[in-house]
Amino acid sequence: MSFSWEYWYMFPVAVVISILANSSGFSGGVLFQPFYNLFLNIPIQNAVATGIATETIGMSSGALRYLWYKMIELPVGFTMIMLTIPGIVLGNHVMMIISGDLLKMILGVVIIGVATMQLFGAVKRYYGTKVNVPIEDIYGFMWVPPIAGFFSASTGTGVCELGQPLLEKGLRIKTRRANATAILVEATADWIITILNVHAGFIMIDIWIFSGLGVLLGGQIGPYVSRYLPERLLKIVFSISVMVIGVFYIAKGIIWIVK
């Protein structure tokens, strides 16, 4: 296989996106998808798969850094990972038979509502306060990770966008620890999804090489930066980013409906 430098510019783009995602706690892959699809004219299924594959590297890099900083709620995170897997399996199959734009429109409505609550919490200066949360605290929210896994596998977004608010607002975990734990869950889910997509042949390897290297670096910088940013700023960046994602998804869904 010949090597091409055609997509070299994805390296600096990926570094910036990965820093933003890993410091704020949302899925970086969702920013890659429209870039791949709209600017590089890659078919949407390949754009989603390559975006998730790129995110896999970046989130894994960030998760390792957060583990080094001991900022992750490991028992809760591992429980969420196990609960996410059934949703991933179902979402991977649904992606083949239901329009991705329809699923994205549904997810867009959900995450805009979640992001609005998070933004309201930032304005009111509401933050999580807990560390080392008992595992039984998640029992009342066990339905959220499977739904998040379903949407991540079928649309490329969901685990961080639904998981971070669950951790901070539902379990009242500190903002930075909620971000870090959500990133660990996202990274693990992404590996499962990416393995399935590699098997299906959906990933654009020539793009992934440069974007993967970029997010690998950004994934180390993002957690470092987040340690010095105010919690209020992290929540606002998360909320606004997720709202933009939601609006984009709803717009795509409406365009699909009116066609």
HUJOWO-V692669 format. One record per backbone hydrogen bond with DSSP energy under -1.0 kcal/mol. NH is the residue of the N-H (numbers start at 1). CO is the residue of the C=O. If there is no record, write none. Layout:
[[NH & CO] [NH & CO]]
This chain:
[[8 & 5] [10 & 7] [11 & 8] [13 & 9] [14 & 10] [15 & 11] [16 & 12] [17 & 13] [18 & 14] [19 & 15] [20 & 16] [21 & 17] [22 & 18] [23 & 19] [24 & 20] [25 & 21] [31 & 28] [32 & 28] [33 & 29] [36 & 32] [37 & 33] [38 & 34] [39 & 35] [40 & 35] [42 & 36] [47 & 43] [48 & 44] [49 & 45] [50 & 46] [51 & 47] [52 & 48] [53 & 49] [54 & 50] [55 & 51] [56 & 52] [57 & 53] [58 & 54] [59 & 55] [60 & 56] [61 & 57] [62 & 58] [63 & 59] [64 & 60] [65 & 61] [66 & 62] [67 & 63] [68 & 64] [69 & 65] [71 & 66] [74 & 72] [77 & 73] [78 & 74] [79 & 75] [80 & 76] [81 & 77] [82 & 78] [83 & 79] [84 & 80] [85 & 81] [88 & 84] [89 & 85] [90 & 86] [91 & 87] [92 & 88] [93 & 89] [94 & 90] [95 & 91] [96 & 93] [97 & 94] [98 & 94] [103 & 99] [104 & 100] [105 & 101] [106 & 102] [107 & 103] [108 & 104] [109 & 105] [110 & 106] [111 & 107] [112 & 108] [113 & 109] [114 & 110] [115 & 111] [116 & 112] [117 & 113] [118 & 114] [119 & 115] [120 & 116] [121 & 117] [122 & 118] [123 & 119] [124 & 120] [126 & 121] [129 & 172] [130 & 172] [137 & 134] [138 & 135] [139 & 136] [141 & 138] [142 & 139] [144 & 141] [147 & 143] [148 & 144] [149 & 145] [150 & 146] [151 & 147] [152 & 148] [153 & 149] [154 & 150] [155 & 151] [156 & 152] [162 & 158] [163 & 159] [164 & 160] [166 & 162] [167 & 163] [168 & 164] [169 & 165] [170 & 165] [171 & 166] [173 & 167] [174 & 130] [178 & 174] [179 & 175] [180 & 176] [181 & 177] [182 & 178] [183 & 179] [184 & 180] [185 & 181] [186 & 182] [187 & 183] [188 & 184] [189 & 185] [190 & 186] [191 & 187] [192 & 188] [193 & 189] [194 & 190] [195 & 191] [196 & 192] [197 & 193] [198 & 194] [199 & 195] [200 & 196] [202 & 197] [205 & 203] [208 & 204] [209 & 205] [211 & 207] [212 & 208] [213 & 209] [214 & 210] [215 & 211] [216 & 212] [217 & 213] [218 & 214] [219 & 215] [220 & 217] [221 & 217] [222 & 218] [225 & 221] [226 & 222] [228 & 225] [234 & 230] [235 & 231] [236 & 232] [237 & 233] [238 & 234] [239 & 235] [240 & 236] [241 & 237] [242 & 238] [243 & 239] [244 & 240] [245 & 241] [246 & 242] [247 & 243] [248 & 244] [249 & 245] [250 & 246] [251 & 247] [252 & 248] [253 & 249] [254 & 250] [255 & 251] [256 & 252] [257 & 253] [258 & 254]]
